[in-house]
Amino acid sequence: MRRLLILTAVYFGLIGGSLRADEPTDAAVRDAVARSLPFLEKGGVEWMEERGCMSCHHVPFLLWSHRAAQSHGLAVDAKKLAEWDEWARKDSLANRYSFKLPLSDLEKIDVAVMPTAVKEKLNPIVGQTFATAAEFLAKLTPLLTADELQAHQALLIKTSTIGENWPNRNGGGLDVLGQLLLGGHAAADDSTNVGFRGGVVDLMKQRQLADGSWLPGNQFATMRQWSLPTANQATTMWAAIALAKYDARDQQPQKRSEQIERAIAYQRQQPPQNENREWLATRLLFEHQFGTSDEVSKQRQLLLDARNTDGGWGWQNEVLSDPYSTGIAIYVLAKVGGDHSAVFRDARKFLLMSQQADGSWLTPSKNISKTTVPERLKVRDEIYHYWGTAWAALGLLETLPASGSSTTAIRSSKS
């Protein structure tokens, strides 16, 4: 009998003073998120120190997750968060250039168009960055003869211009910029960030294509593996949602910007990509922001119907649940509101039971990536490990009451 009682106590997490996922209380959720923060800090700081790069995998999620945890009353080192914010700002501002001649792009130019001898003369500026066309030409002119400059100037400017060929440069990719807005890094009530926030918004607007869409890059680029329409739509919806957070805030809060109107028009013309769970969640948030209540209800049901029996979501149909997809789903459902207590209960169970000993959540890249090359899967495992942990934490935080509200358990009920 005593052995049975001990096993029962262990199963329900009574030993050690904490509850297991079988009773997914707010306290258990807070504890799970708190245990994930050191993992997110370690990976994000290493990315800054070893890669010196804000884009594309780690730093925005580091900022977003910690700021979200802070807003929900979890203990966060404010000094460290301020230092990470400052690092991200400086990195973004330092990389806002308009021209860069990559060696890979130079080598792609046919020798019949540009002789090897001319290419070799350009070695001193390969990889350098320039803010303006005048600055780029000033460095280019001494390297070539007058005839060579006349023959190749237009092609070199086209090849070096940051735009559709290099959508992820110039201050951060769209995922970086959008997350800085959505995560409150450039919060409107922070006077030190007003100028930076305006620059982020301007960069996002500059990258919008003529049809109203934005090209996928970095995190969004992973969806290229499934279909380009899915990636373009998800990118466009997330970008519009991020911009809407600051759209005409100071002067005409009820008026949408031209960029958002064009993005909405683009999205309305696109076929649905319902097989992709991130697309479903993003579409629901998009309709909540810009659509009708009927469309919100429709998209909400599609996302709910996509759940697996374990309470989580997989990347697409007939794929095992993972923390990445599940975190995004419950984050969005919480943002759009409504009674999702049973859904959140089951998702909490899935996430709390699947959390690793180090506080992280694993998302196997084989469940998302189409590649079967072991080396590529190993690299992507690290990336999805971090992204999955960040989205699991963000999603769980959104299921909590607002800071200052009473803490309660999500009651068991039939879905």
Buried (B, 14 or more C-beta within 10 A) or exposed (E): EEEEEEEEEEEBBBEEEEBBBEBBBBBBBBBBBBBBBEBBBBBBBEBBEEEEBBBBBBBBBBBBBBBBBBEBBBEBEEEEBEEBBEBBBEBBEEBBBBBBBBEEBBEEBEEEEBBEEBBEBBEEBBEBBBEEBEBBBEBBEEBBEEEBBEBBBEEBBEBBBBBEBBBBBBBBBBBBBBBBBBBBBBBBEEEEBBEBBEBBBEBBBEBBBEEBBBBBBBBBBBBBEBBEBBBBBBBBBBBBBBBBBBBEEEEEEEEBBEBBBBBBEBBEEBEBBBBBBBBBBBBBBBBBBBBEEEBBBBBBEBBBEBBBEBBBBBBBEEBBBBBBBBBBBBBBBBBBEEEBBBBBBBBBBBBBBBBBEEBBBBBBBBBBBEEEEEEEBEBBBEBBBBBBBBBBBBBBBBBBEEEEEEEEBBEEEEE
